[in-house]
Amino acid sequence: MNKIAGLLVVISSLFSAQQQMSLLECENAFQQNNLQLLAEQYSINMADADVLQAKIWELPQISGYINGYNPEGKRFLNVNKAKGLEVSQLIYMGGKKKNEIAFAKSNKELAQLQFSQLLVELRTQLRTNYYNLYYEKLKLENINKQLGYMNDLLKAYKIQSAKGNVSLKDEVRLQSIVIQLNNDKVEINKNILEFEQNLKVLTGISEGVEPEISENEAKEILASQPFGNEEDLKRKAIENNADYLFGLKLIENSQLYALWQKSLNVPDLTVGAEYDQASGTFNNEINLKVAIPLPLWKSNRGNVEKAKYAIKQNQKNAEFQKLDLETKVQAAYQMWKNQFDQLAEIKSTDLDNLDLVYNGMLKNFRNGNVSLIEFTDFMESYRQTALQIYDMKNELIQAAEKLKQLVQTKIFY
């Protein structure tokens, strides 16, 4: 018992710095401070830079010569008699630049979809941890209420047991309930610590978060139902899920890449102008120059073939992603519905009756109207039921959050 009490003191000290925050306030802090989001944003910036780079053409080339040795005048570096200058520019043919730019823009769209998917995943983590923390704190409050009474009762029984007024068996019976409640408290505090640490990382807030949800607000969340039926949710997921849209965009991206690789087989043109002082047909002549590689074979054939297979691969992956997404939406909807129906069977009057019976049992035990065995059996049943009800409520919200993560648009009233 001393070890458990000591551990409780250590854990409770970690919760001393608390900051009451609504879910909306946590989400605002998350969007401003989350380091993963801030880092992923640079991927979009880098994709922008790739688009800029794709628009840049090769630099013009300039070359020239001067006379090294004049055999007639027997002079070295006879610049006045012989020199020349040439300027040339590579001209892309076959739409290479246009295709390269289109591919770079497609990469940026992929980066934006990756950012959107990360945003959804991290926001879901934030919301699930927030609700987990909320219900764990309610469980802790309930356990503390039971412990307060049971510890006082156990203390009184120890005194009476020492005097021989009650049996040691009765003391041990009470002791077992207190030990179980303390074990529950340790486990709940461990969960609270984990959820608070997760929220600190997600929001960038150093203090512990105290969820701020009113009782009416919690009831409204639990009573929320999705728009439409299962098929409507599947359709909305296909339209909005960033991970699936990424797969579709990847097909388009691979098609643009294939088009770009195909255009690389088209020979480029190099055009230029040349000035020659004395070594040409005429003195001080200016010539136009044109150069083009001989297309004796397709130099980029391997990359073109590879790009074609990438298209087929991405098409199959997209088909799989669609099937996988629809299946996950179906499972998530059924999970939510099962949780909703299960909780709906417990009426608010049933919960009120549970607390009413609990208070009545305490009163009757104090007045000697209930035996210790009846009382301890009820307390064990009450402890389990109270924790299960909190878990049922939390699991319903977690199922709704999973469904939201998949559909990625407003689906609940």
Buried (B, 14 or more C-beta within 10 A) or exposed (E): EEEBEEBBEEBEEEBEEEBEBBBEBBBEBBBEBBEEBEEBBEBBEEBBEBBEEBEEEEEEEEEEEBBEEBEEEEEEEBEEBBBBBBBBBBBBEBBBBBBBBBBBBBBBBBBBBBBBBBBBBBBBBBBBBBBBBBBBBBBBEBBEEBBEBBBEBBEEBBEBBEEEEBEEEBBEBBBEBBEBBBEBBBEBBEBBBBBBEBBBBBBBBEBBBBBBBEEEEBEEBBEBEBEEEBEBBBBBBBEBBBBBBBBBBBBBBBBBBBBBBBBBBBBBBBBBEBBBBBEBEEEEBEBEEEEEEEEEEEEBEEBBEEBBEBBEEBBEEBEEBBEEBBEBBBEBBEBBBEBBEEBEEBEEEEEEEBEEEBEEBBEBBEEEEBEBEEBBEBBBEBBEBBBEBBBBBBBBBBBBBBBBBBBBEEBBE
